Amino acid sequence: MRGRDAFTLPVPGGSLAGWLEGAGPPTLLLHGGPGMSFEYLDSLGEELAPDFRVAAYQQRGLEPSTLNGPFTIARAIDDVIEVLDGLNWERALVVGHSWGGQLALRLAAGHPERVKGALAVDPLGVVGDGGMRAFEAEMAARTPAKDRDRRRELDERAMDGDGTQEDFLESLRLVWPAYFADPDNVPPMPPIRLSVEAYSGIINEVTVDADDVAAALATTEVPFGVVAGGASPMPWGQAAQATVELSPRAFLKVVPAAGHFPWLDEPGSVLAALKRLADRCLEHGWHRGLRSPDG
């Protein structure tokens, strides 16, 4: 495996910073949140790098990338394209987790010329509300009763853009076990930084134009897939399955015993899905650059 190389690329309002590692088809990792630091994806990058040339970057709102907005979905999509341009990747596989998964699907829908294939890992979907209400209800049900009122108060502050990073981290600590299949046996929450401004700006837009995104995915030639944790609070039957049913070029892989972070619960599951996607890209003729680490 190659060593990890850092990069910094100019974008409107500042720069975006990230890393590159591995060898194989160019693959861009998009982290979740929104407004979350990207270090938690390090282990997924290590899983993919033996077979793919993987790049990941910190989305705007947190160092080492620019702290400046605007914090909108349109700007987030433009930033992905800026990163692809800066890496000299004409077209790449795109893998996104959670919010990053929806961002990957939106990129495939709106800019198919830049995407060989998209893999969304336990995301909100793009049909209807994407499963947002069901997800929120499940998270509340999994949160201990003694913590529910406090969590609701903190989340309302965040949605209004009035919360602090400390509020956001407190809320995440309260619900961290709820993201896993076995709430009594979860890994420690990794060091995470959060941008309340980035979160509130983007999260309020995720269902606004979902019908347009779904319609574009239904007609795109770009193959895409969804990896869903069978024991995740994300309602995969509603969010993931409804999304892949939009296109005959899509597939769904459910990891039965996994929660919201399938690569932690079942190492190798995301890598297997990405290899399946890469094979499907070849079947559909999206072969240009797929065998080259430089795209």
C-alpha positions as CSV (number, residue, x, y, z in Angstrom):
1,M,0.0,0.0,0.0
2,R,1.2,3.5,-0.8
3,G,1.7,6.0,2.0
4,R,-0.8,8.6,2.7
5,D,-0.2,12.0,0.9
6,A,-1.7,15.3,2.0
7,F,-3.2,17.8,-0.4
8,T,-4.7,21.3,-0.2
9,L,-6.8,22.6,-3.1
10,P,-8.1,26.1,-3.7
11,V,-11.8,26.7,-3.7
12,P,-14.0,29.8,-3.5
13,G,-13.7,31.2,0.0
14,G,-10.4,29.4,0.8
15,S,-9.2,25.8,0.4
16,L,-10.1,22.2,1.0
17,A,-7.6,19.8,2.6
18,G,-7.4,16.1,2.6
19,W,-5.3,13.0,1.8
20,L,-4.6,10.4,-0.8
21,E,-3.6,6.7,-0.4
22,G,-3.7,3.4,-2.1
23,A,-3.5,2.2,-5.7
24,G,-6.2,1.4,-8.2
25,P,-9.2,3.1,-9.7
26,P,-9.7,6.7,-8.4
27,T,-12.2,6.8,-5.6
28,L,-13.4,9.8,-3.6
29,L,-14.7,9.4,-0.1
30,L,-17.3,11.8,1.3
31,H,-17.8,12.1,5.0
32,G,-21.1,12.4,6.9
33,G,-22.6,14.9,9.1
34,P,-23.1,17.4,7.6
35,G,-20.6,19.6,9.4
36,M,-18.7,16.7,10.9
37,S,-14.9,16.2,10.9
38,F,-13.7,13.6,8.4
39,E,-11.2,11.7,10.5
40,Y,-13.6,9.0,11.4
41,L,-13.4,7.7,7.8
42,D,-9.7,6.9,8.2
43,S,-10.4,3.2,8.9
44,L,-12.7,3.0,5.8
45,G,-9.9,4.5,3.7
46,E,-7.5,1.9,5.0
47,E,-10.0,-0.8,4.1
48,L,-10.4,0.4,0.5
49,A,-6.8,1.5,-0.3
50,P,-5.3,-1.8,-1.2
51,D,-7.6,-2.0,-4.2
52,F,-8.4,1.6,-4.9
53,R,-6.7,5.0,-5.1
54,V,-8.6,6.7,-2.3
55,A,-8.9,10.4,-1.6
56,A,-10.8,12.1,1.2
57,Y,-11.2,15.7,2.3
58,Q,-12.6,17.8,5.0
59,Q,-15.8,19.5,3.8
60,R,-15.9,23.3,4.4
61,G,-16.8,24.5,7.9
62,L,-13.9,22.9,9.8
63,E,-10.1,23.0,9.7
64,P,-7.9,22.2,7.9
65,S,-10.4,23.3,5.2
66,T,-11.9,26.7,5.0
67,L,-14.3,27.8,7.7
68,N,-16.2,30.0,5.2
69,G,-19.6,29.2,3.7
70,P,-22.0,29.2,2.0
71,F,-23.2,26.0,3.7
72,T,-25.6,24.8,1.0
73,I,-26.0,21.6,-0.9
74,A,-25.2,23.4,-4.2
75,R,-21.9,24.6,-2.7
76,A,-21.1,21.1,-1.4
77,I,-21.6,19.6,-4.8
78,D,-19.5,22.3,-6.4
79,D,-16.8,21.6,-3.9
80,V,-16.7,17.9,-4.9
81,I,-16.2,19.0,-8.5
82,E,-13.4,21.4,-7.4
83,V,-11.7,18.5,-5.6
84,L,-12.0,16.2,-8.6
85,D,-10.6,18.9,-10.8
86,G,-7.7,19.6,-8.4
87,L,-6.8,15.9,-8.3
88,N,-7.0,15.8,-12.1
89,W,-9.7,13.1,-11.9
90,E,-11.9,13.5,-15.0
91,R,-14.2,10.8,-13.5
92,A,-14.1,8.8,-10.3
93,L,-15.9,6.3,-8.2
94,V,-17.6,8.2,-5.3
95,V,-18.3,6.6,-1.9
96,G,-20.2,8.6,0.7
97,H,-21.3,7.7,4.2
98,S,-24.5,9.0,5.7
99,W,-24.9,12.6,4.5
100,G,-21.9,11.9,2.3
101,G,-23.9,9.1,0.7
102,Q,-26.7,11.4,-0.3
103,L,-24.1,13.9,-1.6
104,A,-22.6,11.1,-3.8
105,L,-26.1,10.3,-5.2
106,R,-26.8,14.0,-5.8
107,L,-23.5,14.2,-7.7
108,A,-24.4,11.2,-9.8
109,A,-27.8,12.7,-10.5
110,G,-26.6,16.2,-11.4
111,H,-23.1,15.6,-12.8
112,P,-23.0,12.1,-14.3
113,E,-20.1,13.0,-16.5
114,R,-17.9,13.1,-13.4
115,V,-19.0,9.9,-11.8
116,K,-18.1,6.4,-12.8
117,G,-20.2,4.9,-10.1
118,A,-21.7,6.0,-6.7
119,L,-21.8,4.0,-3.5
120,A,-23.9,5.4,-0.6
121,V,-23.2,3.8,2.8
122,D,-26.2,3.9,5.1
123,P,-27.6,7.2,3.8
124,L,-30.8,9.0,3.9
125,G,-32.6,8.2,0.7
126,V,-33.9,10.6,-2.0
127,V,-37.5,9.3,-2.3
128,G,-40.0,11.3,-0.3
129,D,-38.3,12.5,2.9
130,G,-35.6,9.9,2.5
131,G,-36.6,8.2,5.7
132,M,-35.9,11.3,7.8
133,R,-38.9,11.1,10.1
134,A,-38.5,7.4,10.6
135,F,-34.8,7.8,11.4
136,E,-35.6,10.5,13.9
137,A,-38.3,8.4,15.6
138,E,-35.9,5.4,15.8
139,M,-33.1,7.4,17.3
140,A,-35.5,8.8,19.9
141,A,-36.7,5.2,20.7
142,R,-33.1,4.0,21.1
143,T,-32.1,6.9,23.3
144,P,-32.5,6.1,27.1
145,A,-35.6,7.8,28.4
146,K,-33.6,9.9,30.9
147,D,-31.7,11.5,28.0
148,R,-34.5,12.2,25.5
149,D,-35.6,15.6,26.7
150,R,-32.0,16.9,26.8
151,R,-31.3,15.5,23.4
152,R,-34.4,17.1,21.9
153,E,-33.4,20.4,23.4
154,L,-29.9,20.2,22.0
155,D,-31.1,19.1,18.5
156,E,-33.6,21.9,18.3
157,R,-30.9,24.4,19.0
158,A,-28.7,22.9,16.3
159,M,-31.5,22.9,13.7
160,D,-32.1,26.6,14.5
161,G,-28.4,27.4,14.1
162,D,-28.2,28.5,17.8
163,G,-26.4,25.6,19.3
164,T,-22.7,25.5,20.2
165,Q,-20.2,22.9,19.3
166,E,-20.3,21.7,22.9
167,D,-24.1,21.3,22.6
168,F,-23.6,19.3,19.4
169,L,-21.0,17.0,20.9
170,E,-23.1,16.4,24.0
171,S,-26.0,15.4,21.8
172,L,-23.9,13.1,19.8
173,R,-22.5,11.4,23.0
174,L,-26.1,10.8,24.2
175,V,-27.1,9.0,21.0
176,W,-23.8,7.4,20.0
177,P,-24.8,3.9,21.2
178,A,-28.1,4.2,19.1
179,Y,-26.1,4.0,15.9
180,F,-25.0,0.4,16.5
181,A,-26.6,-3.0,16.4
182,D,-25.8,-3.7,20.1
183,P,-26.1,-0.5,22.1
184,D,-24.4,-2.2,25.1
185,N,-21.3,-3.1,23.1
186,V,-20.1,-0.1,21.0
187,P,-16.7,1.3,20.2
188,P,-15.7,4.5,22.0
189,M,-16.9,7.6,20.2
190,P,-13.8,8.9,18.2
191,P,-12.6,12.4,18.6
192,I,-15.1,14.4,16.5
193,R,-15.3,18.1,15.7
194,L,-18.5,19.7,14.5
195,S,-19.6,22.9,12.7
196,V,-23.1,23.9,13.8
197,E,-23.3,26.4,11.0
198,A,-22.5,23.8,8.3
199,Y,-24.9,21.3,9.9
200,S,-27.9,23.6,10.2
201,G,-27.3,25.1,6.7
202,I,-27.3,21.8,4.8
203,I,-29.6,19.6,6.9
204,N,-32.5,22.0,6.3
205,E,-32.1,21.5,2.5
206,V,-31.8,17.7,2.3
207,T,-35.5,17.0,1.4
208,V,-36.2,20.3,-0.5
209,D,-35.6,19.0,-4.0
210,A,-35.6,15.3,-3.4
211,D,-38.1,14.6,-6.2
212,D,-35.8,16.2,-8.7
213,V,-32.9,14.2,-7.5
214,A,-34.9,11.0,-7.6
215,A,-36.1,11.7,-11.2
216,A,-32.5,12.3,-12.3
217,L,-31.3,9.1,-10.7
218,A,-34.1,7.2,-12.4
219,T,-32.7,8.2,-15.8
220,T,-29.0,8.4,-15.2
221,E,-26.7,5.9,-16.9
222,V,-24.4,5.9,-13.8
223,P,-24.4,2.7,-11.8
224,F,-24.9,3.2,-8.1
225,G,-25.4,1.1,-5.0
226,V,-26.4,1.4,-1.4
227,V,-24.9,-0.4,1.5
228,A,-27.3,-0.5,4.4
229,G,-26.8,-1.6,8.0
230,G,-29.6,-4.1,8.8
231,A,-29.6,-3.0,12.4
232,S,-29.0,0.7,11.7
233,P,-31.5,3.4,12.8
234,M,-31.6,4.5,9.2
235,P,-34.8,2.9,7.8
236,W,-33.1,0.9,5.0
237,G,-36.4,-0.6,3.9
238,Q,-37.7,2.9,3.2
239,A,-34.7,5.0,2.5
240,A,-32.2,2.6,0.8
241,Q,-34.6,0.2,-1.0
242,A,-36.8,3.0,-2.4
243,T,-33.7,4.7,-3.7
244,V,-32.2,1.7,-5.6
245,E,-35.6,0.8,-7.0
246,L,-35.4,4.0,-9.0
247,S,-32.9,2.5,-11.5
248,P,-32.1,-0.9,-13.0
249,R,-28.5,0.1,-12.7
250,A,-28.6,0.2,-8.9
251,F,-28.2,-2.4,-6.2
252,L,-28.8,-2.7,-2.5
253,K,-26.5,-4.6,-0.1
254,V,-27.9,-5.1,3.4
255,V,-25.4,-6.0,6.1
256,P,-27.7,-7.8,8.5
257,A,-25.8,-7.3,11.8
258,A,-24.4,-3.9,11.1
259,G,-25.4,-0.5,12.3
260,H,-24.7,2.9,10.9
261,F,-21.0,2.2,10.3
262,P,-21.0,-1.1,8.4
263,W,-17.2,-1.2,7.9
264,L,-16.8,-1.3,11.7
265,D,-19.3,-4.0,12.4
266,E,-18.4,-6.1,9.4
267,P,-15.0,-5.3,8.1
268,G,-14.7,-5.8,4.3
269,S,-18.5,-5.2,3.7
270,V,-18.0,-1.8,2.1
271,L,-15.0,-3.0,0.1
272,A,-17.0,-5.9,-1.3
273,A,-19.8,-3.5,-2.4
274,L,-17.3,-1.1,-4.0
275,K,-15.8,-4.0,-6.0
276,R,-19.3,-5.0,-7.1
277,L,-19.9,-1.4,-8.2
278,A,-16.6,-1.3,-10.1
279,D,-17.5,-4.5,-11.9
280,R,-20.9,-3.1,-12.8
281,C,-19.3,0.0,-14.1
282,L,-17.2,-2.1,-16.5
283,E,-20.3,-4.0,-17.5
284,H,-22.0,-0.8,-18.5
285,G,-19.1,0.5,-20.4
286,W,-17.8,3.0,-17.9
287,H,-14.4,1.6,-18.3
288,R,-12.4,4.7,-19.2
289,G,-9.8,5.2,-16.4
290,L,-11.3,2.5,-14.2
291,R,-8.2,0.5,-14.3
292,S,-5.9,3.4,-13.8
293,P,-5.0,5.1,-10.5
294,D,-4.9,8.5,-12.2
295,G,-8.4,8.3,-13.8
